[in-house]
C-alpha cells in the first residue's frame, strides 16, 4: 500500500484520483484489506467522481461477477485423451547443457592438437 | 491466489507435476471463476470462454515441464489464456475493437425483461465494457473480473506498471460515464 502514500496531502485532486483508481476494483469486490481501505476511503469521502466510478465498478462486479458453469469434466476428458509427451529423465535445460558441452568437447578435440587423444580417452576409455 | 493455510497455486502445480491429479482439479476450480469471467468479457461469448478455459488448462498440462521452479503460476495461466484469445480473434477476424452489435447478438430475441430490469442492466454493462479500447478493457477485466494484482497485469500484458495504472484510470472513467444514468448506488458501493 506504500504506493497509495505517493499521494501527497494537499496534492492535486486528479493525481489523487489516479492514485486511488487501481484500488477501486478491490473495493468494488469488497476485498480491500483494512490498511489499504483507509487511504482509499479517505479519498472517496471527498471525491464524488471516484464514488461514482466505484459505483460503476460495483455494478459491473454485481452483474459479471457470478459463478461460472463447472467445466472440469471437459478438462478431465481432454486430459484423458491427450497423448502425454515423453517425459525426459532430465529437464529440458539439462539436456541443452549436456548437448552444448558435448559439442564444445568434440570441437576442441578437433582443433587442439593432442586434445583428441584425451577426449577419446574420456569418451571411450581407450588411448 | 490461495489464502493463508491453503496450498499455494505453485504448491498445487508442483504436486500435479509429481502425479497428484486432484491438485490439478483444485487448481482449476480456483481459476474457473476469475479466468472464466475475464475470458467471457474478452470474447463476449460464454461458450467460447468455456472452450478457451478448457484449452488453457489443457496447455498447462501439456507444457507442465516447462514451468520453472520459483515462477508464479497465475501470470503463466493468464498469459496462456491471453495468447489463446488473441489467436481466436485473429482466426475469427475480429477487429481489435469489438463491434457493439456483438453485444446485441447475445441478447435474447424476445426479451421479456422490462427496461431497467436485470437483462437490461446486464446488456448495458456488457456494452460499456465492449466499448472500451481493447487495452483498457483488458486491464479493467483482468483487475476487476480476473482479480489480478497490478504487477501481474503488467506481467501478463507486457506493459509497465505505470501504463497499467493509466489504462485502469481511463478505462474506469469511461465505465463511469457509460453507466452514469444507471442506478448509481445499486452496486453496493460502500
Interface residues (C-beta under 8 A of the other chain):
Chain A: X17 X18 X21 X22 X24 X25 X27 X28 X29 X30 X31 X49 X51 X52 X53 X54 X55 X56 X57 X58 X59 X60 X61 X62 X63 X64 X65 X67 X68 X69 X70 X71 X72 X74 X75 X76 X78 X79 X82 X85 X87 X88 X91 X92
Chain B: X24 X25 X28 X29 X32 X33 X36 X37 X40 X41 X49 X50 X53 X54 X55 X57 X58 X61 X62 X65 X66 X121 X122 X125 X126 X128 X129 X140 X143 X144 X145 X147 X150 X164 X165 X166 X168 X169 X172 X173 X175 X176 X178 X179 X180 X182 X183 X184 X185 X186 X187 X188 X189 X190
